[in-house]
Amino acid sequence: MAEEVKVSKFGLMRKKAVRFFKEVRNELKKVIWPSRTQLINNTVTVLTCCLIVGLMIWIVDFGLTLAVDTFLTGK
C-alpha cells in the first residue's frame, strides 16, 4: 500500500509563502520601471491635479458657506 504523507499546517503554509514570494519576484522582473524624467513629470502632473481639485473644492465650500450664512442670518 502507498504510504500517506502527512504535511503539517505549518509546512503547507511555508510552501505557499515561498511560492508566493517566488511569483512576486518573477512578476517584478516583468515590470517596466519609469525613467527619472517620466517619474518627475508624472509626479508634477499628479501634484498639479491635486492642487487644482483642492482649490475647486475650497471655492465651492467657501461659496456654499457664504450662501448658507446669508440664508440663515438674513444679511
C-alpha positions in Angstrom: 0.0 0.0 0.0 1.0 3.5 -0.6 2.1 5.4 2.4 0.3 8.6 3.1 2.5 11.6 3.7 1.2 13.9 6.4 2.0 17.6 5.8 1.7 19.8 8.8 -0.2 23.1 8.5 3.0 25.0 9.1 4.8 23.1 6.4 2.0 23.7 3.9 1.8 27.4 4.9 5.5 27.7 4.4 5.4 26.2 1.0 2.6 28.5 -0.1 4.5 31.5 1.3 7.7 30.5 -0.6 5.8 30.0 -3.8 4.0 33.4 -3.4 7.3 35.3 -3.0 8.9 33.5 -6.0 5.9 34.5 -8.1 6.2 38.1 -6.8 9.9 38.2 -7.8 9.0 36.8 -11.3 6.3 39.5 -11.7 8.6 42.3 -10.6 11.1 41.2 -13.3 8.3 41.9 -15.9 7.7 45.5 -14.7 8.8 48.3 -16.9 10.1 50.9 -14.5 9.7 54.6 -15.5 12.8 56.7 -16.2 13.7 59.5 -13.8 12.2 62.1 -16.3 8.9 60.2 -16.6 8.8 59.9 -12.8 9.3 63.6 -12.3 6.8 64.5 -15.0 4.1 62.2 -13.6 4.7 63.4 -10.0 4.3 67.1 -11.1 1.2 66.2 -13.0 -0.4 64.5 -10.0 0.5 67.3 -7.6 -0.9 69.9 -10.0 -4.1 68.0 -10.4 -4.4 67.6 -6.7 -3.9 71.3 -6.2 -6.5 72.2 -8.8 -9.1 69.9 -7.4 -8.3 71.1 -3.9 -8.8 74.7 -4.9 -12.1 73.9 -6.7 -13.4 72.2 -3.6 -12.3 75.1 -1.4 -14.0 77.6 -3.7 -17.3 75.6 -3.8 -17.1 75.2 0.0 -16.5 78.9 0.6 -19.3 79.8 -1.7 -21.8 77.4 -0.1 -20.7 78.6 3.4 -21.4 82.2 2.4 -24.8 81.2 0.9 -25.9 79.3 3.9 -24.7 82.0 6.3 -26.6 84.6 4.3 -29.7 82.5 4.2 -29.6 81.7 8.0 -28.7 85.2 9.2 -30.7 87.1 6.6 -27.9 89.6 6.0 
